[in-house]
Amino acid sequence: MTKIVECVPNFSEGRDKEKIEKIISVFEKHEKIKLINYEADTDYNRTVVTLIGEADAMVVALLDMVEIVMNEIDLNNHSGEHARMGAIDVIPFIPISGITMSECVTYVNVLAEKISDIYNIPCFMYAEAAKEEKRISLPNIRKGEFEGMKEKIKLPEWKPDYGKQEIHPTFGVIGVGARDFLVAYNIDILTTDEKKTGSFAKAIRQSSGGFQYIQAGPVFLENKGHTQVTMNILNFKKNPIYRIFETVKMEAKRYHMEVPSAEIVGLIPKDALIRSLKYYYSVDDIEFPEDITLHEIVRMSERYLKLRDFSVDKIIEYFL
């Protein structure tokens, strides 16, 4: 059986279109890899790439990507709203078909070892591939970012899983992992007050006593002129999108702040949307159609979850 994985590498460039296209073009020669989409954000100065393909071919394609990014991005000259510790900040494998999570862990360890051996870039294993508990959480590893990692990596407790205890001088380090679907989700707040938005993030994130499986923080989007609560939903089955969205709306309401929209970054499973749509259908006393189409899911997600820039090609089942 063919082993199919999704991979969502994030690289630290979201403004230079020519450079972004040059990096993305590396996947054109890999026939067993499909580039689903890539989303560049100028405020974050970061591009999220979504790939689906055979696991063995994915390893080869990603090694090519590391080489071109190493030649194109120097983190010493980089700034953006999103935390980062590497020119390619993270490389996660997600099992899709014909492959188990443990097999994904094996593949990413092979990849990380090759990256460190070939390009002299240290790698930290995270999520399901973490080799110790404190490295399960990516933010724990990333804390201090590229600049702080220069000293952090020298500490005995932060010795990289692969590579020397010294960052690559222009690239930094990479977090390489295996995980289940992570929903990258941002909620727009019509205010420039990042402190207030930070309080909304604090209300929902697990580390502050909020919801389990939620990592969240505030960010100001200069190009849009407002803030966002930006987050990762690590388990949408345990904490669905509607619960997070409605909580943030409730928190914003007491400050008379509007919450006009939200966005999904990368792909999302159909099930993650259906779980939230069923809640809203129930509130409106409408029977949920079991034969709902992807196009109808998009339409109703725009209506209830206020998703902007959303379409069927953001739903992973569209490609399967």
VOGU-3710 file (C-alpha; in Angstrom, 3 decimals, decimal comma):
1> mtkivecvpn> 0,000/0,000/0,000  1,287/3,454/-0,916  2,252/5,526/2,125  0,703/8,994/1,738  1,561/11,875/4,060  0,748/15,541/4,293  3,654/17,849/5,060  3,352/21,512/6,064  6,798/23,134/6,033  6,873/26,801/7,098
11> fsegrdkeki> 9,684/29,002/5,812  10,661/32,466/6,990  9,867/34,638/3,981  6,486/36,176/3,240  7,296/39,431/1,428  9,696/38,801/-1,449  7,461/37,213/-4,110  10,343/36,346/-6,405  12,188/34,538/-3,622  9,026/32,710/-2,525
21> ekiisvfekh> 8,326/31,498/-6,079  11,922/30,336/-6,439  11,639/28,253/-3,266  8,242/26,812/-4,205  9,457/25,848/-7,696  11,654/23,140/-6,168  8,616/20,846/-5,960  7,881/20,941/-9,707  10,382/18,184/-10,483  8,988/15,790/-7,868
31> ekiklinyea> 6,250/13,782/-9,600  5,082/11,908/-6,502  4,576/15,137/-4,552  1,590/17,443/-5,035  1,874/21,082/-4,019  -1,596/21,796/-2,643  -1,076/25,452/-1,838  1,185/27,991/-0,218  0,158/31,028/1,782  2,520/33,941/2,260
41> dtdynrtvvt> 1,834/36,504/4,967  3,651/39,820/4,847  3,058/40,699/8,506  4,228/37,298/9,713  6,958/37,316/7,018  6,356/33,616/6,685  5,026/31,201/4,070  3,087/28,044/4,912  3,389/25,297/2,303  1,014/22,336/2,082
51> ligeadamvv> 2,203/19,181/0,320  0,714/15,723/-0,128  2,596/12,744/-1,514  4,457/9,497/-0,985  6,535/9,460/2,180  9,831/8,437/0,558  9,457/11,061/-2,161  8,564/13,676/0,443  11,898/13,179/2,209  13,790/13,735/-1,061
61> alldmveivm> 11,741/16,805/-1,994  12,236/18,389/1,421  15,998/17,934/1,265  15,934/19,892/-2,004  13,824/22,550/-0,305  16,291/22,876/2,578  19,132/23,474/0,115  17,391/26,261/-1,785  16,109/27,946/1,396  19,600/27,828/2,862
71> neidlnnhsg> 20,839/29,752/-0,188  17,960/32,250/-0,250  17,158/33,181/3,367  19,444/34,715/5,977  17,661/35,015/9,326  20,128/37,661/10,441  18,222/39,996/8,117  14,714/38,747/8,934  11,927/40,156/11,067  8,230/39,375/11,321
81> eharmgaidv> 5,329/38,946/13,714  5,555/35,144/13,808  8,064/33,459/16,095  10,782/31,557/14,211  14,001/29,694/14,934  14,948/28,636/11,413  14,819/29,727/7,785  12,609/26,658/7,500  11,079/26,858/10,937  9,123/23,603/11,080
91> ipfipisgit> 8,642/20,444/9,029  5,769/18,247/10,268  4,596/14,950/8,727  0,905/14,053/9,100  -0,308/10,521/8,239  -2,983/10,491/5,532  -3,302/7,030/3,981  -1,512/3,688/4,253  0,832/4,912/6,956  0,806/4,971/10,746
101> msecvtyvnv> 1,972/7,699/13,077  4,902/5,556/14,212  5,990/5,164/10,591  5,821/8,948/10,176  8,090/9,263/13,207  10,602/6,955/11,520  10,518/9,008/8,313  11,050/12,350/10,041  13,993/10,980/11,999  15,574/9,877/8,732
111> laekisdiyn> 14,909/13,329/7,282  16,330/15,188/10,288  19,487/13,077/10,307  20,042/13,753/6,601  19,462/17,504/7,048  22,068/17,705/9,809  24,572/15,496/7,978  24,264/17,125/4,547  23,630/20,775/5,424  25,007/21,061/8,984
121> ipcfmyaeaa> 21,653/22,349/10,266  20,678/21,167/13,776  17,232/19,595/14,157  14,942/19,271/17,164  12,312/16,533/17,097  8,870/17,587/18,381  5,262/16,415/18,833  4,949/12,638/18,307  8,608/12,494/17,269  9,880/14,179/20,458
131> keekrislpn> 12,522/12,213/22,312  11,755/13,839/25,672  8,637/15,321/27,209  9,640/18,993/27,224  10,184/18,848/23,465  6,678/17,664/22,635  5,536/21,291/22,558  7,030/23,253/19,675  6,821/26,634/21,485  9,056/25,217/24,247
141> irkgefegmk> 11,757/24,487/21,699  11,258/27,734/19,761  11,346/29,986/22,844  14,082/32,561/22,368  13,766/32,246/18,591  16,719/32,431/16,191  18,548/35,076/18,179  18,199/33,319/21,533  18,942/29,887/20,093  22,588/30,858/19,612
151> ekiklpewkp> 23,151/30,435/23,360  20,233/28,155/24,210  21,522/25,338/21,976  24,760/25,221/23,981  22,912/24,252/27,163  23,074/20,506/27,966  19,265/20,270/28,188  18,867/21,804/24,716  21,347/19,696/22,797  19,722/19,133/19,393
161> dygkqeihpt> 18,497/15,654/18,522  20,566/15,795/15,338  23,571/18,001/14,639  26,087/20,008/16,608  25,329/22,292/19,555  25,754/25,305/17,316  23,161/26,940/15,084  23,702/27,283/11,360  24,877/30,929/11,149  22,266/32,052/8,592
171> fgvigvgard> 19,653/29,278/8,709  19,319/28,599/12,432  17,684/25,287/13,395  14,599/23,302/12,345  11,794/21,712/14,320  11,032/18,375/12,656  8,026/16,416/13,843  5,101/14,097/13,258  1,613/14,988/14,389  -2,077/14,627/13,796
181> flvaynidil> -3,973/17,346/12,004  -3,308/20,729/13,522  -5,764/23,462/12,644  -3,936/26,769/12,153  -6,660/29,266/12,933  -6,700/33,053/13,343  -9,526/35,281/14,597  -9,634/38,917/13,471  -10,277/41,612/16,107  -11,089/45,154/14,976
191> ttdekktgsf> -8,693/46,912/17,311  -5,065/47,984/17,329  -4,834/47,221/21,050  -2,588/44,163/21,124  -2,763/44,026/24,924  -6,539/43,542/24,885  -6,224/40,931/22,144  -3,595/39,238/24,286  -6,156/38,919/27,062  -8,497/37,115/24,634
201> akairqssgg> -5,687/34,730/23,730  -5,000/34,157/27,406  -8,645/33,217/27,960  -8,464/30,344/25,476  -4,929/28,969/25,557  -4,114/25,924/27,636  -0,956/27,343/29,231  -2,980/30,177/30,792  -5,736/27,974/32,159  -7,946/28,089/29,072
211> fqyiqagpvf> -8,882/25,223/26,783  -6,749/22,122/26,414  -5,031/21,629/23,063  -4,987/25,367/22,300  -1,842/27,419/21,716  -2,667/31,099/21,174  -1,266/34,598/21,224  -1,931/38,137/19,953  -0,464/39,722/16,846  -0,898/43,104/15,151
221> lenkghtqvt> -1,336/42,967/11,377  0,100/46,216/10,072  -1,162/45,659/6,519  -4,724/45,149/7,733  -4,634/47,678/10,555  -6,018/45,373/13,231  -5,017/42,554/15,553  -5,613/38,810/15,519  -5,797/36,049/18,045  -3,539/33,583/16,263
231> mnilnfkknp> -3,589/29,964/17,335  -3,041/26,287/16,740  -5,852/23,896/17,637  -3,977/20,704/18,400  -7,068/18,507/18,735  -10,241/19,766/17,054  -12,180/16,733/18,314  -11,585/17,661/21,952  -11,986/21,411/21,432  -13,891/22,303/18,269
241> iyrifetvkm> -13,551/25,583/16,403  -16,972/26,940/17,377  -16,086/26,793/21,085  -12,937/28,833/20,548  -14,627/31,307/18,203  -17,586/31,919/20,493  -15,342/32,374/23,540  -13,224/35,006/21,804  -16,379/36,787/20,592  -17,700/36,778/24,161
251> eakryhmevp> -14,436/38,179/25,552  -14,330/40,906/22,886  -17,945/41,890/23,463  -17,287/43,366/26,895  -14,833/45,817/25,298  -17,314/46,548/22,474  -14,842/45,187/19,931  -16,001/43,624/16,670  -14,921/40,153/15,581  -15,737/40,318/11,865
261> saeivglipk> -13,928/37,286/10,488  -11,513/34,427/10,938  -9,199/32,420/8,705  -7,796/28,946/8,258  -4,115/28,757/7,315  -3,281/25,674/5,249  -5,687/22,750/5,035  -8,418/21,577/7,369  -10,217/18,208/7,587  -13,878/18,222/6,640
271> dalirslkyy> -14,702/16,693/10,011  -13,304/19,735/11,840  -15,797/21,975/10,046  -18,741/19,598/10,338  -18,323/19,332/14,114  -18,753/23,105/14,408  -21,482/23,441/11,792  -23,575/20,853/13,644  -23,441/23,084/16,711  -24,759/26,117/14,804
281> ysvddiefpe> -27,407/24,087/13,001  -28,608/22,865/16,388  -28,716/26,424/17,748  -30,875/27,413/14,768  -32,974/24,247/15,183  -32,064/22,996/11,700  -31,468/19,339/10,913  -27,940/18,782/9,701  -27,850/17,201/6,210  -25,800/14,004/6,239
291> ditlheivrm> -25,124/14,346/2,498  -23,758/17,899/2,765  -21,366/18,781/-0,074  -17,974/20,405/0,254  -19,298/23,542/-1,445  -22,143/23,760/1,052  -19,685/23,246/3,910  -17,698/26,208/2,604  -20,810/28,374/2,300  -22,025/27,581/5,802
301> serylklrdf> -18,536/27,959/7,298  -18,415/31,454/5,841  -21,838/32,167/7,327  -21,403/30,756/10,826  -17,658/30,732/11,426  -17,075/33,935/9,414  -14,209/32,311/7,514  -12,689/34,647/4,943  -10,668/33,705/1,873  -12,079/30,202/2,213
311> svdkiieyfl> -12,806/27,701/-0,565  -13,119/23,957/-1,187  -9,407/23,648/-1,907  -8,751/24,419/1,756  -10,503/21,165/2,727  -8,217/18,155/2,579  -10,908/15,766/1,302  -11,094/17,844/-1,875  -7,730/16,369/-2,856  -8,471/12,804/-1,798
//
